[in-house]
Amino acid sequence: ALNALFILPSVLMKTNRNNLEIVAKGHIFPSLKEFLAILITFCVTVFAWIFFRSDSVFHAISYVLEIFSGSLFARPIIDAKMMVLLITLLIVIEWMGREQPYAIANMGLKWPKAVRWAVYYVMIFIILYTAGPEQQFIYFQF
């Protein structure tokens, strides 16, 4: 329902098919307008995921209220340095490979084989290091 609510204005104004090309194609950085569109889309999507993942609408609303409480500007309880590093790394990889079907497909093809495999192992280590407790795949819950 939230996804429909978010896309409905664009469908009604017939602008939902305006941005089908790759963002900033041929450029290193997006324009300010493209960057703001990416940021808004990301924020709206993550907001909708709160309702998608919550046990109930009440739980989702209480979660949203907690996000926008005084804790919004509080320092995180966890040490977020590794998480910020991983997120930044993955965003850079996605951005650099945005014109390919798979962002990582052409990463490091010209690097020496040992370096490329070292990068792969470091990425696997970081993913395993930052993994939380095992959880059931979300779609199995439906």
N, C-alpha and C positions, 0 to 999 in steps of 0.2 A: 504494500500500500504506500509506503514512504517513497519507494523508487518511482511509482506511478505519480505521486504527488510532486516529486522533484522534476520529472520529465514533462509533465502535463503542460506547463506554460510554454515550453519550447515547441511542443507538438501543436498547440493551439495557434502559436504565432508562426508556424511553419518554418522554424529556424533549426529544427533538430537534425537536419541534413547538411548544415553549413560547414561543419568542422570534421570532415571525414578523412582529411589528409593527415600525414604524420606531422606532429608539432615541430616547428622550427626545422623543417626539412632543409638540409644543406647548410645549416647554421650551427655554430657551437652552442649558443645560448638562445633561449626563447625571448621573444619580446616581452615587455611588461604586461601587455594584455594577455598573451599566451600564458605567462607565468601565473597571473592572477586566476585565469580560467582553470589551470591545473590545480592550483591551491584550493580553490573553491570546490572543484569536483572531488578532490581528495577528502576535504573536510566533510562534505555532505555525505559521501560514501561511508566514511568511518562512523559518522553519526548514525546512519541507517543500520550499520552493522550492530550497534548497541542493541537495537530493538530486535534484530534478527537473532542474536545470540542469547538474549535474556530469556529467563524462564517464564516471565509474564510481563505484561505492559507495566504493571506496578513496579516490578523489579527494574525495568529499563528506565522508568521515570526517576526512581530513587537514585539510580546510577548517574543519570544526567544531572540531577540536582547536586549530587556530591561533586561532580566534575566542576560545576560552576559555583561552588561554594568558595569559602576563603582559601581552600587548598589549591586553587587554580595557580596561584603564584608561589606556593610553598615549594621548598626543595624536596625532590623525590626521596623516599625512604631507601630505595635501592641505589646502589652505585651504578649510575647510568652511563658511565664513560664507554664501556665495552659495547653497550647497546647502541649508543649514538654512533660509534665507530662503524659497527656493522650496518646500521641503517644507511649511513652516509656512503659506505662502500657499495651497497646494493643499489642505491639511487644512482650513483655514478655509472655503474655497470649497465643498469637499465637505460639510462639516458644515452650513453655512448652506443648502445646497440638497438636503439629505438627504430631504426630503419630496416632491421633484420627481423625475420619471423621469430627468432629466439635471441634475446639480448646477449647471452653468453656464447652463442654459436661461433663467432669469429674472434672471441677474445684470446689474445696471445698466440695466434697461429704463427706469427713470425718470431716469437720468443724461442730461445733454446728449450728443448724438450724438458730438461731438468727444472728450469725456472717455471715453465707452464705447469708441470705436475706439482711443484712445490706450492704454487698459488692455489691449485685445486685442493691440496691437502690442508692448507691453512684455512681455506673457506669451509671445508668440512669440519675441521676442528672448531672453528668459531661457531658454526651452527650447532654442533653437539654441545659445546661449552655453554652456550646461552639458552639451550633447550630447557623448558620447564618440565613439570611432571607429565607423564603420558596421559593423554586424553583421548576419548573416543572421537572419531572423525565426525564433524558436526552434522553432515547429511545423513549419517546412520541414525540420528535421533528422530527422524521424521517417519 
